[in-house]
Every structure is written in structure tokens, then in C-alpha cells.
Amino acid sequence: MTTTIADLIDTQLVTTDLAATDRDGAIAELTALLAADGRVTDPDTYVKAVLAREEETGGTGMESGIAIPHAKSPAVTRAAVAFGRSGSGLDFGAEDGTPADLVFLIAAPEGADDLHVRVLSRLARRLIHSAFRTALREADSSAAVVDVIHREVEL
């Protein structure tokens, strides 16, 4: 069975109004969505894995207000992508210093194949296009965000 983007993200895994005011808070907030959906069984363990990865890489912030934190962890039961949009932007260590307002959290089970790398690559490739970023910023609901992602990202 081939995994599709629809298998990884749905409206339960999207917030268009992140309450977090910093990177760690955003990762915890998005992890809570994954836990509520049953994809993460131990949120603390998963958050620690993501933060360790952030420290290891120097941050997953990219140009144009994007961050794609990610980690494999035994706390993840099923691969997923959670998305959050921040009104103020959050520091994820982007080289250009731009705060991230579009945050994708990629979760993969420990020992899983390279699916998370494929998702990261495909998302990054689509996020180069300003029309995709604009559509995500202008989406007025979680359903609208999911529609944009399902339409634009193919695994």
C-alpha cells in the first residue's frame, strides 16, 4: 500500500492559530494534535526527540517564513504531518532570520522507512513556490489548509 499525503494529514492535525509564542511551544502544541489523533502515545518523549533534532541541526527554519521540524521516535505510532500557522511568526533558526509563520511538524515511527525524508523533500519543493505559501497563509479554516496541501503535495 502506498502512503499518500491524505494518509498523513487531516483537519484534526491543523491549527490556523498557533497560540505558542516560541519554537518549543509550537512543537508541543502541534505534538498535542498528534497525540489527540492517536498518532503519538507519549508527547513528552516525542517533543524531546524533535527538540534534540532542532539542536543537532541548528534549527529547521527556512527562508520565506517556513519551519519543518521533524523526528523519528518510538512514541510515534503512525506517520503524520501536523501544521500550524502563527500570526506573529516564531524563531526556528532560519539563516535569513525570518520568523516562521508556517510550521509543519513531521512525525515518523522509530525504524520506519524513509517516508519522513520523502515528505520533507516534497514539502520543501512545493514551499519554494510563493503561490503555495500564499494559499496556506490565506486559507480561512483547517479544511481549507488541508485542501491546499492535498492538492499541492504528492508523495
Salt bridges, closest charged atoms under 4 A:
ASP24 OD1 - ARG23 NE 2.86
ASP37 OD2 - ARG39 NE 2.64
GLU55 OE2 - ARG23 NH2 3.07
GLU56 OE2 - ARG53 NH1 3.13
ASP101 OD2 - ARG137 NE 2.71
GLU152 OE1 - ARG126 NH2 2.25
